[in-house]
């Protein structure tokens, strides 16, 4: 009997690349039939809090609130290895960025995003202004906020709009911890049961490996979600967030996830400590 599994992810080129083989029927998935749903990451975080989806992309920060219903799949991570969400403003960066951010109004893409958590760890005392991720650059340009926190393609395009980099949070995290910054992962609902969860884990990893082995057609598929990026920039962006880390977190990646959530708890951002479980 065929079983339908809804897979939800962001409508951007790196997620589209990751799920190319599943979306285009390149893999034998047996009795599982995958149906893809697209939404921005903060919407997916909120839907996962309601346990609506069988498999979904989530922010690592959001996972702290989902752990009772979901486990993290061992594949599918978006890891910023020395790079990550970028804090930008119209003015040139100050000498002491964390101090300059105190009490400033900063546009953020959602309160459950990892970008928001990392910024709170850098400077707890700012005023977040929740803004759709694709409207943050405009809000900064118009002076509606003092700075903006960019995820997705905005990490590569902010300078085109005359904005200046104040802080790359992935670079800051690596310098502070020696670890990559785990931004997003794929979570599977626990009530699917062990055998189904195991197959979902195998299928997702196979999809990522297939895309990396068939890069040209996978990039062509992902190009439909470029949101104005050139093919060259889209290739760069996909390479940033679909790579060996995405195939498997590995020991350092798993340690980074636990450390990030532990620091979030110690800082009072995350209410309870979470022991992360991977499948």
C-alpha atoms as a printed R data frame, in Angstrom:
    type eleno elety resid chain resno      x      y       z
1   ATOM     1    CA   UNK     A     1  0.000  0.000   0.000
2   ATOM     2    CA   UNK     A     2  1.353  3.413  -0.987
3   ATOM     3    CA   UNK     A     3  1.919  5.833   1.885
4   ATOM     4    CA   UNK     A     4  2.059  9.574   1.206
5   ATOM     5    CA   UNK     A     5  4.702 11.586   3.021
6   ATOM     6    CA   UNK     A     6  4.512 15.361   2.869
7   ATOM     7    CA   UNK     A     7  7.943 16.957   2.620
8   ATOM     8    CA   UNK     A     8  8.010 20.691   3.293
9   ATOM     9    CA   UNK     A     9 10.921 22.984   2.526
10  ATOM    10    CA   UNK     A    10 11.782 26.534   1.581
11  ATOM    11    CA   UNK     A    11 11.269 27.743  -2.007
12  ATOM    12    CA   UNK     A    12 14.930 28.516  -2.554
13  ATOM    13    CA   UNK     A    13 17.631 27.061  -4.725
14  ATOM    14    CA   UNK     A    14 19.575 25.110  -2.102
15  ATOM    15    CA   UNK     A    15 16.507 23.225  -0.831
16  ATOM    16    CA   UNK     A    16 15.310 22.653  -4.402
17  ATOM    17    CA   UNK     A    17 18.737 21.226  -5.260
18  ATOM    18    CA   UNK     A    18 18.657 18.957  -2.202
19  ATOM    19    CA   UNK     A    19 15.227 17.544  -3.046
20  ATOM    20    CA   UNK     A    20 15.726 17.377  -6.830
21  ATOM    21    CA   UNK     A    21 15.911 13.588  -7.063
22  ATOM    22    CA   UNK     A    22 12.806 13.091  -4.925
23  ATOM    23    CA   UNK     A    23 10.822 15.808  -6.700
24  ATOM    24    CA   UNK     A    24 11.684 14.481 -10.169
25  ATOM    25    CA   UNK     A    25 11.187 10.794  -9.412
26  ATOM    26    CA   UNK     A    26 14.843  9.849  -9.813
27  ATOM    27    CA   UNK     A    27 14.802  7.412  -6.888
28  ATOM    28    CA   UNK     A    28 12.985  4.192  -6.114
29  ATOM    29    CA   UNK     A    29 11.179  5.034  -2.879
30  ATOM    30    CA   UNK     A    30  9.167  1.835  -2.681
31  ATOM    31    CA   UNK     A    31  5.767  2.296  -1.063
32  ATOM    32    CA   UNK     A    32  6.496  5.864   0.029
33  ATOM    33    CA   UNK     A    33  5.185  8.671  -2.179
34  ATOM    34    CA   UNK     A    34  6.627 12.110  -1.437
35  ATOM    35    CA   UNK     A    35  4.519 15.228  -1.950
36  ATOM    36    CA   UNK     A    36  6.400 18.528  -1.710
37  ATOM    37    CA   UNK     A    37  5.064 21.655  -0.002
38  ATOM    38    CA   UNK     A    38  6.878 24.988  -0.200
39  ATOM    39    CA   UNK     A    39  6.837 27.774   2.373
40  ATOM    40    CA   UNK     A    40  9.259 30.198   4.001
41  ATOM    41    CA   UNK     A    41 11.254 28.741   6.865
42  ATOM    42    CA   UNK     A    42  9.506 30.645   9.659
43  ATOM    43    CA   UNK     A    43  6.127 29.386   8.427
44  ATOM    44    CA   UNK     A    44  7.521 25.856   8.431
45  ATOM    45    CA   UNK     A    45  8.863 26.346  11.953
46  ATOM    46    CA   UNK     A    46  5.412 27.335  13.145
47  ATOM    47    CA   UNK     A    47  3.690 24.463  11.322
48  ATOM    48    CA   UNK     A    48  6.153 22.035  12.857
49  ATOM    49    CA   UNK     A    49  5.301 23.360  16.320
50  ATOM    50    CA   UNK     A    50  1.770 22.164  15.537
51  ATOM    51    CA   UNK     A    51  3.171 18.819  14.249
52  ATOM    52    CA   UNK     A    52  1.346 19.308  10.937
53  ATOM    53    CA   UNK     A    53  3.981 17.873   8.598
54  ATOM    54    CA   UNK     A    54  5.559 14.435   8.375
55  ATOM    55    CA   UNK     A    55  8.938 15.715   7.173
56  ATOM    56    CA   UNK     A    56  9.941 19.355   7.136
57  ATOM    57    CA   UNK     A    57 12.854 21.703   6.939
58  ATOM    58    CA   UNK     A    58 13.221 23.565  10.227
59  ATOM    59    CA   UNK     A    59 15.583 26.052  11.776
60  ATOM    60    CA   UNK     A    60 17.938 24.438  14.269
61  ATOM    61    CA   UNK     A    61 16.764 27.036  16.788
62  ATOM    62    CA   UNK     A    62 13.154 25.935  16.219
63  ATOM    63    CA   UNK     A    63 14.081 22.307  16.880
64  ATOM    64    CA   UNK     A    64 14.382 23.184  20.582
65  ATOM    65    CA   UNK     A    65 10.584 23.542  20.592
66  ATOM    66    CA   UNK     A    66  9.874 20.483  18.429
67  ATOM    67    CA   UNK     A    67 11.927 17.727  19.999
68  ATOM    68    CA   UNK     A    68  8.985 15.940  21.607
69  ATOM    69    CA   UNK     A    69  7.308 15.416  18.226
70  ATOM    70    CA   UNK     A    70 10.267 15.308  15.838
71  ATOM    71    CA   UNK     A    71 13.775 13.888  15.494
72  ATOM    72    CA   UNK     A    72 16.449 15.435  13.296
73  ATOM    73    CA   UNK     A    73 17.367 13.457  10.212
74  ATOM    74    CA   UNK     A    74 21.101 12.804   9.938
75  ATOM    75    CA   UNK     A    75 21.099 14.332   6.438
76  ATOM    76    CA   UNK     A    76 19.811 17.610   5.114
77  ATOM    77    CA   UNK     A    77 21.679 20.130   7.228
78  ATOM    78    CA   UNK     A    78 22.403 23.656   6.012
79  ATOM    79    CA   UNK     A    79 25.677 24.423   7.742
80  ATOM    80    CA   UNK     A    80 27.525 27.730   7.623
81  ATOM    81    CA   UNK     A    81 31.181 26.731   7.780
82  ATOM    82    CA   UNK     A    82 32.734 30.124   8.485
83  ATOM    83    CA   UNK     A    83 29.830 32.017   6.905
84  ATOM    84    CA   UNK     A    84 26.146 32.431   7.573
85  ATOM    85    CA   UNK     A    85 23.388 34.994   8.100
86  ATOM    86    CA   UNK     A    86 24.661 38.496   7.514
87  ATOM    87    CA   UNK     A    87 23.819 41.598   9.467
88  ATOM    88    CA   UNK     A    88 23.756 44.633   7.169
89  ATOM    89    CA   UNK     A    89 23.051 48.341   7.453
90  ATOM    90    CA   UNK     A    90 23.280 51.494   5.360
91  ATOM    91    CA   UNK     A    91 26.154 52.972   7.350
92  ATOM    92    CA   UNK     A    92 29.715 51.702   7.512
93  ATOM    93    CA   UNK     A    93 30.314 49.144  10.267
94  ATOM    94    CA   UNK     A    94 31.402 50.477  13.658
95  ATOM    95    CA   UNK     A    95 34.537 49.332  15.434
96  ATOM    96    CA   UNK     A    96 32.529 47.463  18.079
97  ATOM    97    CA   UNK     A    97 29.557 45.896  16.341
98  ATOM    98    CA   UNK     A    98 27.948 44.135  19.345
99  ATOM    99    CA   UNK     A    99 28.013 47.345  21.409
100 ATOM   100    CA   UNK     A   100 26.584 49.365  18.518
101 ATOM   101    CA   UNK     A   101 23.632 46.944  18.190
102 ATOM   102    CA   UNK     A   102 22.366 47.510  21.728
103 ATOM   103    CA   UNK     A   103 18.811 48.885  21.714
104 ATOM   104    CA   UNK     A   104 18.789 49.102  17.906
105 ATOM   105    CA   UNK     A   105 15.783 48.080  15.806
106 ATOM   106    CA   UNK     A   106 16.872 45.111  13.691
107 ATOM   107    CA   UNK     A   107 14.763 43.366  11.058
108 ATOM   108    CA   UNK     A   108 14.872 39.596  11.576
109 ATOM   109    CA   UNK     A   109 13.286 36.826   9.474
110 ATOM   110    CA   UNK     A   110 11.511 35.175  12.420
111 ATOM   111    CA   UNK     A   111 11.915 34.574  16.130
112 ATOM   112    CA   UNK     A   112 12.446 30.828  15.658
113 ATOM   113    CA   UNK     A   113 15.155 31.182  13.008
114 ATOM   114    CA   UNK     A   114 18.729 30.269  13.847
115 ATOM   115    CA   UNK     A   115 19.784 33.663  12.514
116 ATOM   116    CA   UNK     A   116 17.762 35.330  15.287
117 ATOM   117    CA   UNK     A   117 19.190 33.021  17.953
118 ATOM   118    CA   UNK     A   118 22.780 33.666  16.818
119 ATOM   119    CA   UNK     A   119 22.222 37.418  16.851
120 ATOM   120    CA   UNK     A   120 20.764 37.225  20.357
121 ATOM   121    CA   UNK     A   121 23.900 35.356  21.449
122 ATOM   122    CA   UNK     A   122 26.058 38.086  19.909
123 ATOM   123    CA   UNK     A   123 24.004 40.955  21.433
124 ATOM   124    CA   UNK     A   124 20.988 40.195  23.642
125 ATOM   125    CA   UNK     A   125 19.747 43.773  23.972
126 ATOM   126    CA   UNK     A   126 18.334 44.682  20.571
127 ATOM   127    CA   UNK     A   127 14.757 45.216  19.442
128 ATOM   128    CA   UNK     A   128 13.726 42.564  16.874
129 ATOM   129    CA   UNK     A   129 11.385 43.640  14.095
130 ATOM   130    CA   UNK     A   130  9.973 40.487  12.500
131 ATOM   131    CA   UNK     A   131 10.000 40.985   8.728
132 ATOM   132    CA   UNK     A   132  9.500 38.558   5.818
133 ATOM   133    CA   UNK     A   133 12.992 37.465   4.785
134 ATOM   134    CA   UNK     A   134 12.661 38.862   1.258
135 ATOM   135    CA   UNK     A   135 11.599 42.302   2.525
136 ATOM   136    CA   UNK     A   136 14.446 42.915   4.961
137 ATOM   137    CA   UNK     A   137 16.831 44.612   2.520
138 ATOM   138    CA   UNK     A   138 14.105 47.051   1.508
139 ATOM   139    CA   UNK     A   139 13.284 47.855   5.130
140 ATOM   140    CA   UNK     A   140 16.958 48.677   5.775
141 ATOM   141    CA   UNK     A   141 17.234 50.807   2.635
142 ATOM   142    CA   UNK     A   142 14.133 52.814   3.570
143 ATOM   143    CA   UNK     A   143 15.434 53.449   7.080
144 ATOM   144    CA   UNK     A   144 12.537 51.626   8.744
145 ATOM   145    CA   UNK     A   145 15.062 49.688  10.843
146 ATOM   146    CA   UNK     A   146 18.629 50.319  11.905
147 ATOM   147    CA   UNK     A   147 19.936 47.053  10.476
148 ATOM   148    CA   UNK     A   148 18.719 43.833   8.899
149 ATOM   149    CA   UNK     A   149 19.567 40.163   9.305
150 ATOM   150    CA   UNK     A   150 19.759 38.430   5.927
151 ATOM   151    CA   UNK     A   151 19.252 34.757   5.153
152 ATOM   152    CA   UNK     A   152 18.900 32.921   1.830
153 ATOM   153    CA   UNK     A   153 20.094 34.730  -1.309
154 ATOM   154    CA   UNK     A   154 20.287 38.109   0.412
155 ATOM   155    CA   UNK     A   155 23.603 36.955   1.854
156 ATOM   156    CA   UNK     A   156 25.054 37.339  -1.654
157 ATOM   157    CA   UNK     A   157 23.129 40.346  -2.991
158 ATOM   158    CA   UNK     A   158 23.109 42.971  -0.211
159 ATOM   159    CA   UNK     A   159 26.052 44.921  -1.649
160 ATOM   160    CA   UNK     A   160 24.187 45.324  -4.954
161 ATOM   161    CA   UNK     A   161 21.676 47.421  -3.012
162 ATOM   162    CA   UNK     A   162 24.331 49.595  -1.393
163 ATOM   163    CA   UNK     A   163 24.182 47.923   2.002
164 ATOM   164    CA   UNK     A   164 27.238 47.273   4.124
165 ATOM   165    CA   UNK     A   165 28.194 44.198   6.094
166 ATOM   166    CA   UNK     A   166 28.342 44.651   9.848
167 ATOM   167    CA   UNK     A   167 28.684 41.019  10.921
168 ATOM   168    CA   UNK     A   168 28.734 37.596   9.328
169 ATOM   169    CA   UNK     A   169 27.290 35.459  12.114
170 ATOM   170    CA   UNK     A   170 28.782 32.239  10.755
171 ATOM   171    CA   UNK     A   171 32.263 33.762  10.814
172 ATOM   172    CA   UNK     A   172 31.676 35.064  14.346
173 ATOM   173    CA   UNK     A   173 30.434 31.661  15.563
174 ATOM   174    CA   UNK     A   174 33.399 29.823  14.039
175 ATOM   175    CA   UNK     A   175 35.822 32.253  15.661
176 ATOM   176    CA   UNK     A   176 34.106 31.908  19.010
177 ATOM   177    CA   UNK     A   177 33.567 28.129  19.069
178 ATOM   178    CA   UNK     A   178 35.761 26.601  16.361
179 ATOM   179    CA   UNK     A   179 32.615 24.980  14.942
180 ATOM   180    CA   UNK     A   180 30.370 25.577  11.923
181 ATOM   181    CA   UNK     A   181 27.025 27.290  12.498
182 ATOM   182    CA   UNK     A   182 24.138 24.818  12.011
183 ATOM   183    CA   UNK     A   183 21.349 26.861  10.462
184 ATOM   184    CA   UNK     A   184 18.684 24.418   9.326
185 ATOM   185    CA   UNK     A   185 17.944 20.732   9.212
186 ATOM   186    CA   UNK     A   186 15.228 18.315   8.233
187 ATOM   187    CA   UNK     A   187 12.991 16.895  10.931
188 ATOM   188    CA   UNK     A   188 10.840 13.758  10.791
189 ATOM   189    CA   UNK     A   189  7.768 13.228  12.943
190 ATOM   190    CA   UNK     A   190  8.286 10.496  15.493
191 ATOM   191    CA   UNK     A   191  4.822  8.972  15.112
192 ATOM   192    CA   UNK     A   192  5.661  7.711  11.609
193 ATOM   193    CA   UNK     A   193  7.276  4.723  13.293
194 ATOM   194    CA   UNK     A   194 10.761  3.258  13.124
195 ATOM   195    CA   UNK     A   195 10.657  1.507   9.707
196 ATOM   196    CA   UNK     A   196  9.144  4.515   7.901
197 ATOM   197    CA   UNK     A   197 11.508  6.944   9.590
198 ATOM   198    CA   UNK     A   198 14.467  4.786   8.564
199 ATOM   199    CA   UNK     A   199 13.328  4.767   4.936
200 ATOM   200    CA   UNK     A   200 12.725  8.521   4.937
201 ATOM   201    CA   UNK     A   201 16.263  8.973   6.264
202 ATOM   202    CA   UNK     A   202 17.674  6.738   3.506
203 ATOM   203    CA   UNK     A   203 15.633  8.460   0.792
204 ATOM   204    CA   UNK     A   204 16.633 11.962   1.828
205 ATOM   205    CA   UNK     A   205 20.306 11.077   1.965
206 ATOM   206    CA   UNK     A   206 20.040  9.379  -1.439
207 ATOM   207    CA   UNK     A   207 18.413 12.513  -2.873
208 ATOM   208    CA   UNK     A   208 21.237 14.727  -1.643
209 ATOM   209    CA   UNK     A   209 23.909 12.347  -2.913
210 ATOM   210    CA   UNK     A   210 22.147 12.100  -6.293
211 ATOM   211    CA   UNK     A   211 22.055 15.892  -6.683
212 ATOM   212    CA   UNK     A   212 25.724 16.252  -5.810
213 ATOM   213    CA   UNK     A   213 26.593 13.510  -8.320
214 ATOM   214    CA   UNK     A   214 24.370 15.063 -11.041
215 ATOM   215    CA   UNK     A   215 25.104 18.708 -10.351
216 ATOM   216    CA   UNK     A   216 24.188 20.206 -13.729
217 ATOM   217    CA   UNK     A   217 20.607 18.896 -13.986
218 ATOM   218    CA   UNK     A   218 20.068 19.463 -10.260
219 ATOM   219    CA   UNK     A   219 21.163 23.098 -10.652
220 ATOM   220    CA   UNK     A   220 18.889 23.474 -13.660
221 ATOM   221    CA   UNK     A   221 16.006 22.240 -11.517
222 ATOM   222    CA   UNK     A   222 17.006 24.560  -8.676
223 ATOM   223    CA   UNK     A   223 17.288 27.565 -11.020
224 ATOM   224    CA   UNK     A   224 13.503 27.921 -10.925
225 ATOM   225    CA   UNK     A   225 13.889 29.094  -7.329
226 ATOM   226    CA   UNK     A   226 16.821 31.506  -7.764
227 ATOM   227    CA   UNK     A   227 14.841 34.671  -6.957
228 ATOM   228    CA   UNK     A   228 16.923 36.824  -9.271
229 ATOM   229    CA   UNK     A   229 20.317 35.217  -8.743
230 ATOM   230    CA   UNK     A   230 22.491 34.663 -11.789
231 ATOM   231    CA   UNK     A   231 23.366 31.067 -12.588
232 ATOM   232    CA   UNK     A   232 26.887 31.669 -11.275
233 ATOM   233    CA   UNK     A   233 25.663 33.071  -7.974
234 ATOM   234    CA   UNK     A   234 23.068 30.320  -7.652
235 ATOM   235    CA   UNK     A   235 25.835 27.750  -8.060
236 ATOM   236    CA   UNK     A   236 27.817 29.529  -5.344
237 ATOM   237    CA   UNK     A   237 24.814 29.675  -3.017
238 ATOM   238    CA   UNK     A   238 23.988 25.993  -3.491
239 ATOM   239    CA   UNK     A   239 27.619 25.106  -2.839
240 ATOM   240    CA   UNK     A   240 27.517 27.051   0.420
241 ATOM   241    CA   UNK     A   241 24.606 25.066   1.826
242 ATOM   242    CA   UNK     A   242 24.503 21.700   0.031
243 ATOM   243    CA   UNK     A   243 27.796 19.884   0.520
244 ATOM   244    CA   UNK     A   244 29.408 17.187   2.642
245 ATOM   245    CA   UNK     A   245 27.802 18.656   5.769
246 ATOM   246    CA   UNK     A   246 24.417 18.133   4.123
247 ATOM   247    CA   UNK     A   247 25.073 14.454   3.413
248 ATOM   248    CA   UNK     A   248 25.830 13.877   7.103
249 ATOM   249    CA   UNK     A   249 26.350 16.204  10.068
250 ATOM   250    CA   UNK     A   250 29.274 14.143  11.284
251 ATOM   251    CA   UNK     A   251 30.611 14.428  14.850
252 ATOM   252    CA   UNK     A   252 31.562 18.129  14.570
253 ATOM   253    CA   UNK     A   253 28.232 19.054  13.039
254 ATOM   254    CA   UNK     A   254 26.287 17.222  15.722
255 ATOM   255    CA   UNK     A   255 28.399 18.830  18.425
256 ATOM   256    CA   UNK     A   256 27.690 22.230  16.857
257 ATOM   257    CA   UNK     A   257 23.931 21.649  16.992
258 ATOM   258    CA   UNK     A   258 24.026 20.677  20.657
259 ATOM   259    CA   UNK     A   259 26.328 23.560  21.583
260 ATOM   260    CA   UNK     A   260 24.162 26.125  19.800
261 ATOM   261    CA   UNK     A   261 21.021 24.983  21.603
262 ATOM   262    CA   UNK     A   262 22.853 24.727  24.917
263 ATOM   263    CA   UNK     A   263 24.100 28.290  24.561
264 ATOM   264    CA   UNK     A   264 20.630 29.439  23.629
265 ATOM   265    CA   UNK     A   265 19.312 27.854  26.815
266 ATOM   266    CA   UNK     A   266 22.105 29.326  28.948
267 ATOM   267    CA   UNK     A   267 21.331 32.773  27.503
268 ATOM   268    CA   UNK     A   268 17.662 32.458  28.407
269 ATOM   269    CA   UNK     A   269 16.455 32.441  24.795
270 ATOM   270    CA   UNK     A   270 15.458 28.747  24.847
271 ATOM   271    CA   UNK     A   271 13.394 27.834  27.926
272 ATOM   272    CA   UNK     A   272 14.461 24.182  28.327
273 ATOM   273    CA   UNK     A   273 17.639 22.292  27.564
274 ATOM   274    CA   UNK     A   274 17.169 19.885  24.660
275 ATOM   275    CA   UNK     A   275 19.177 16.712  24.075
276 ATOM   276    CA   UNK     A   276 19.244 16.488  20.286
277 ATOM   277    CA   UNK     A   277 18.367 13.130  18.738
278 ATOM   278    CA   UNK     A   278 19.457 12.256  15.183
279 ATOM   279    CA   UNK     A   279 18.052  9.435  13.087
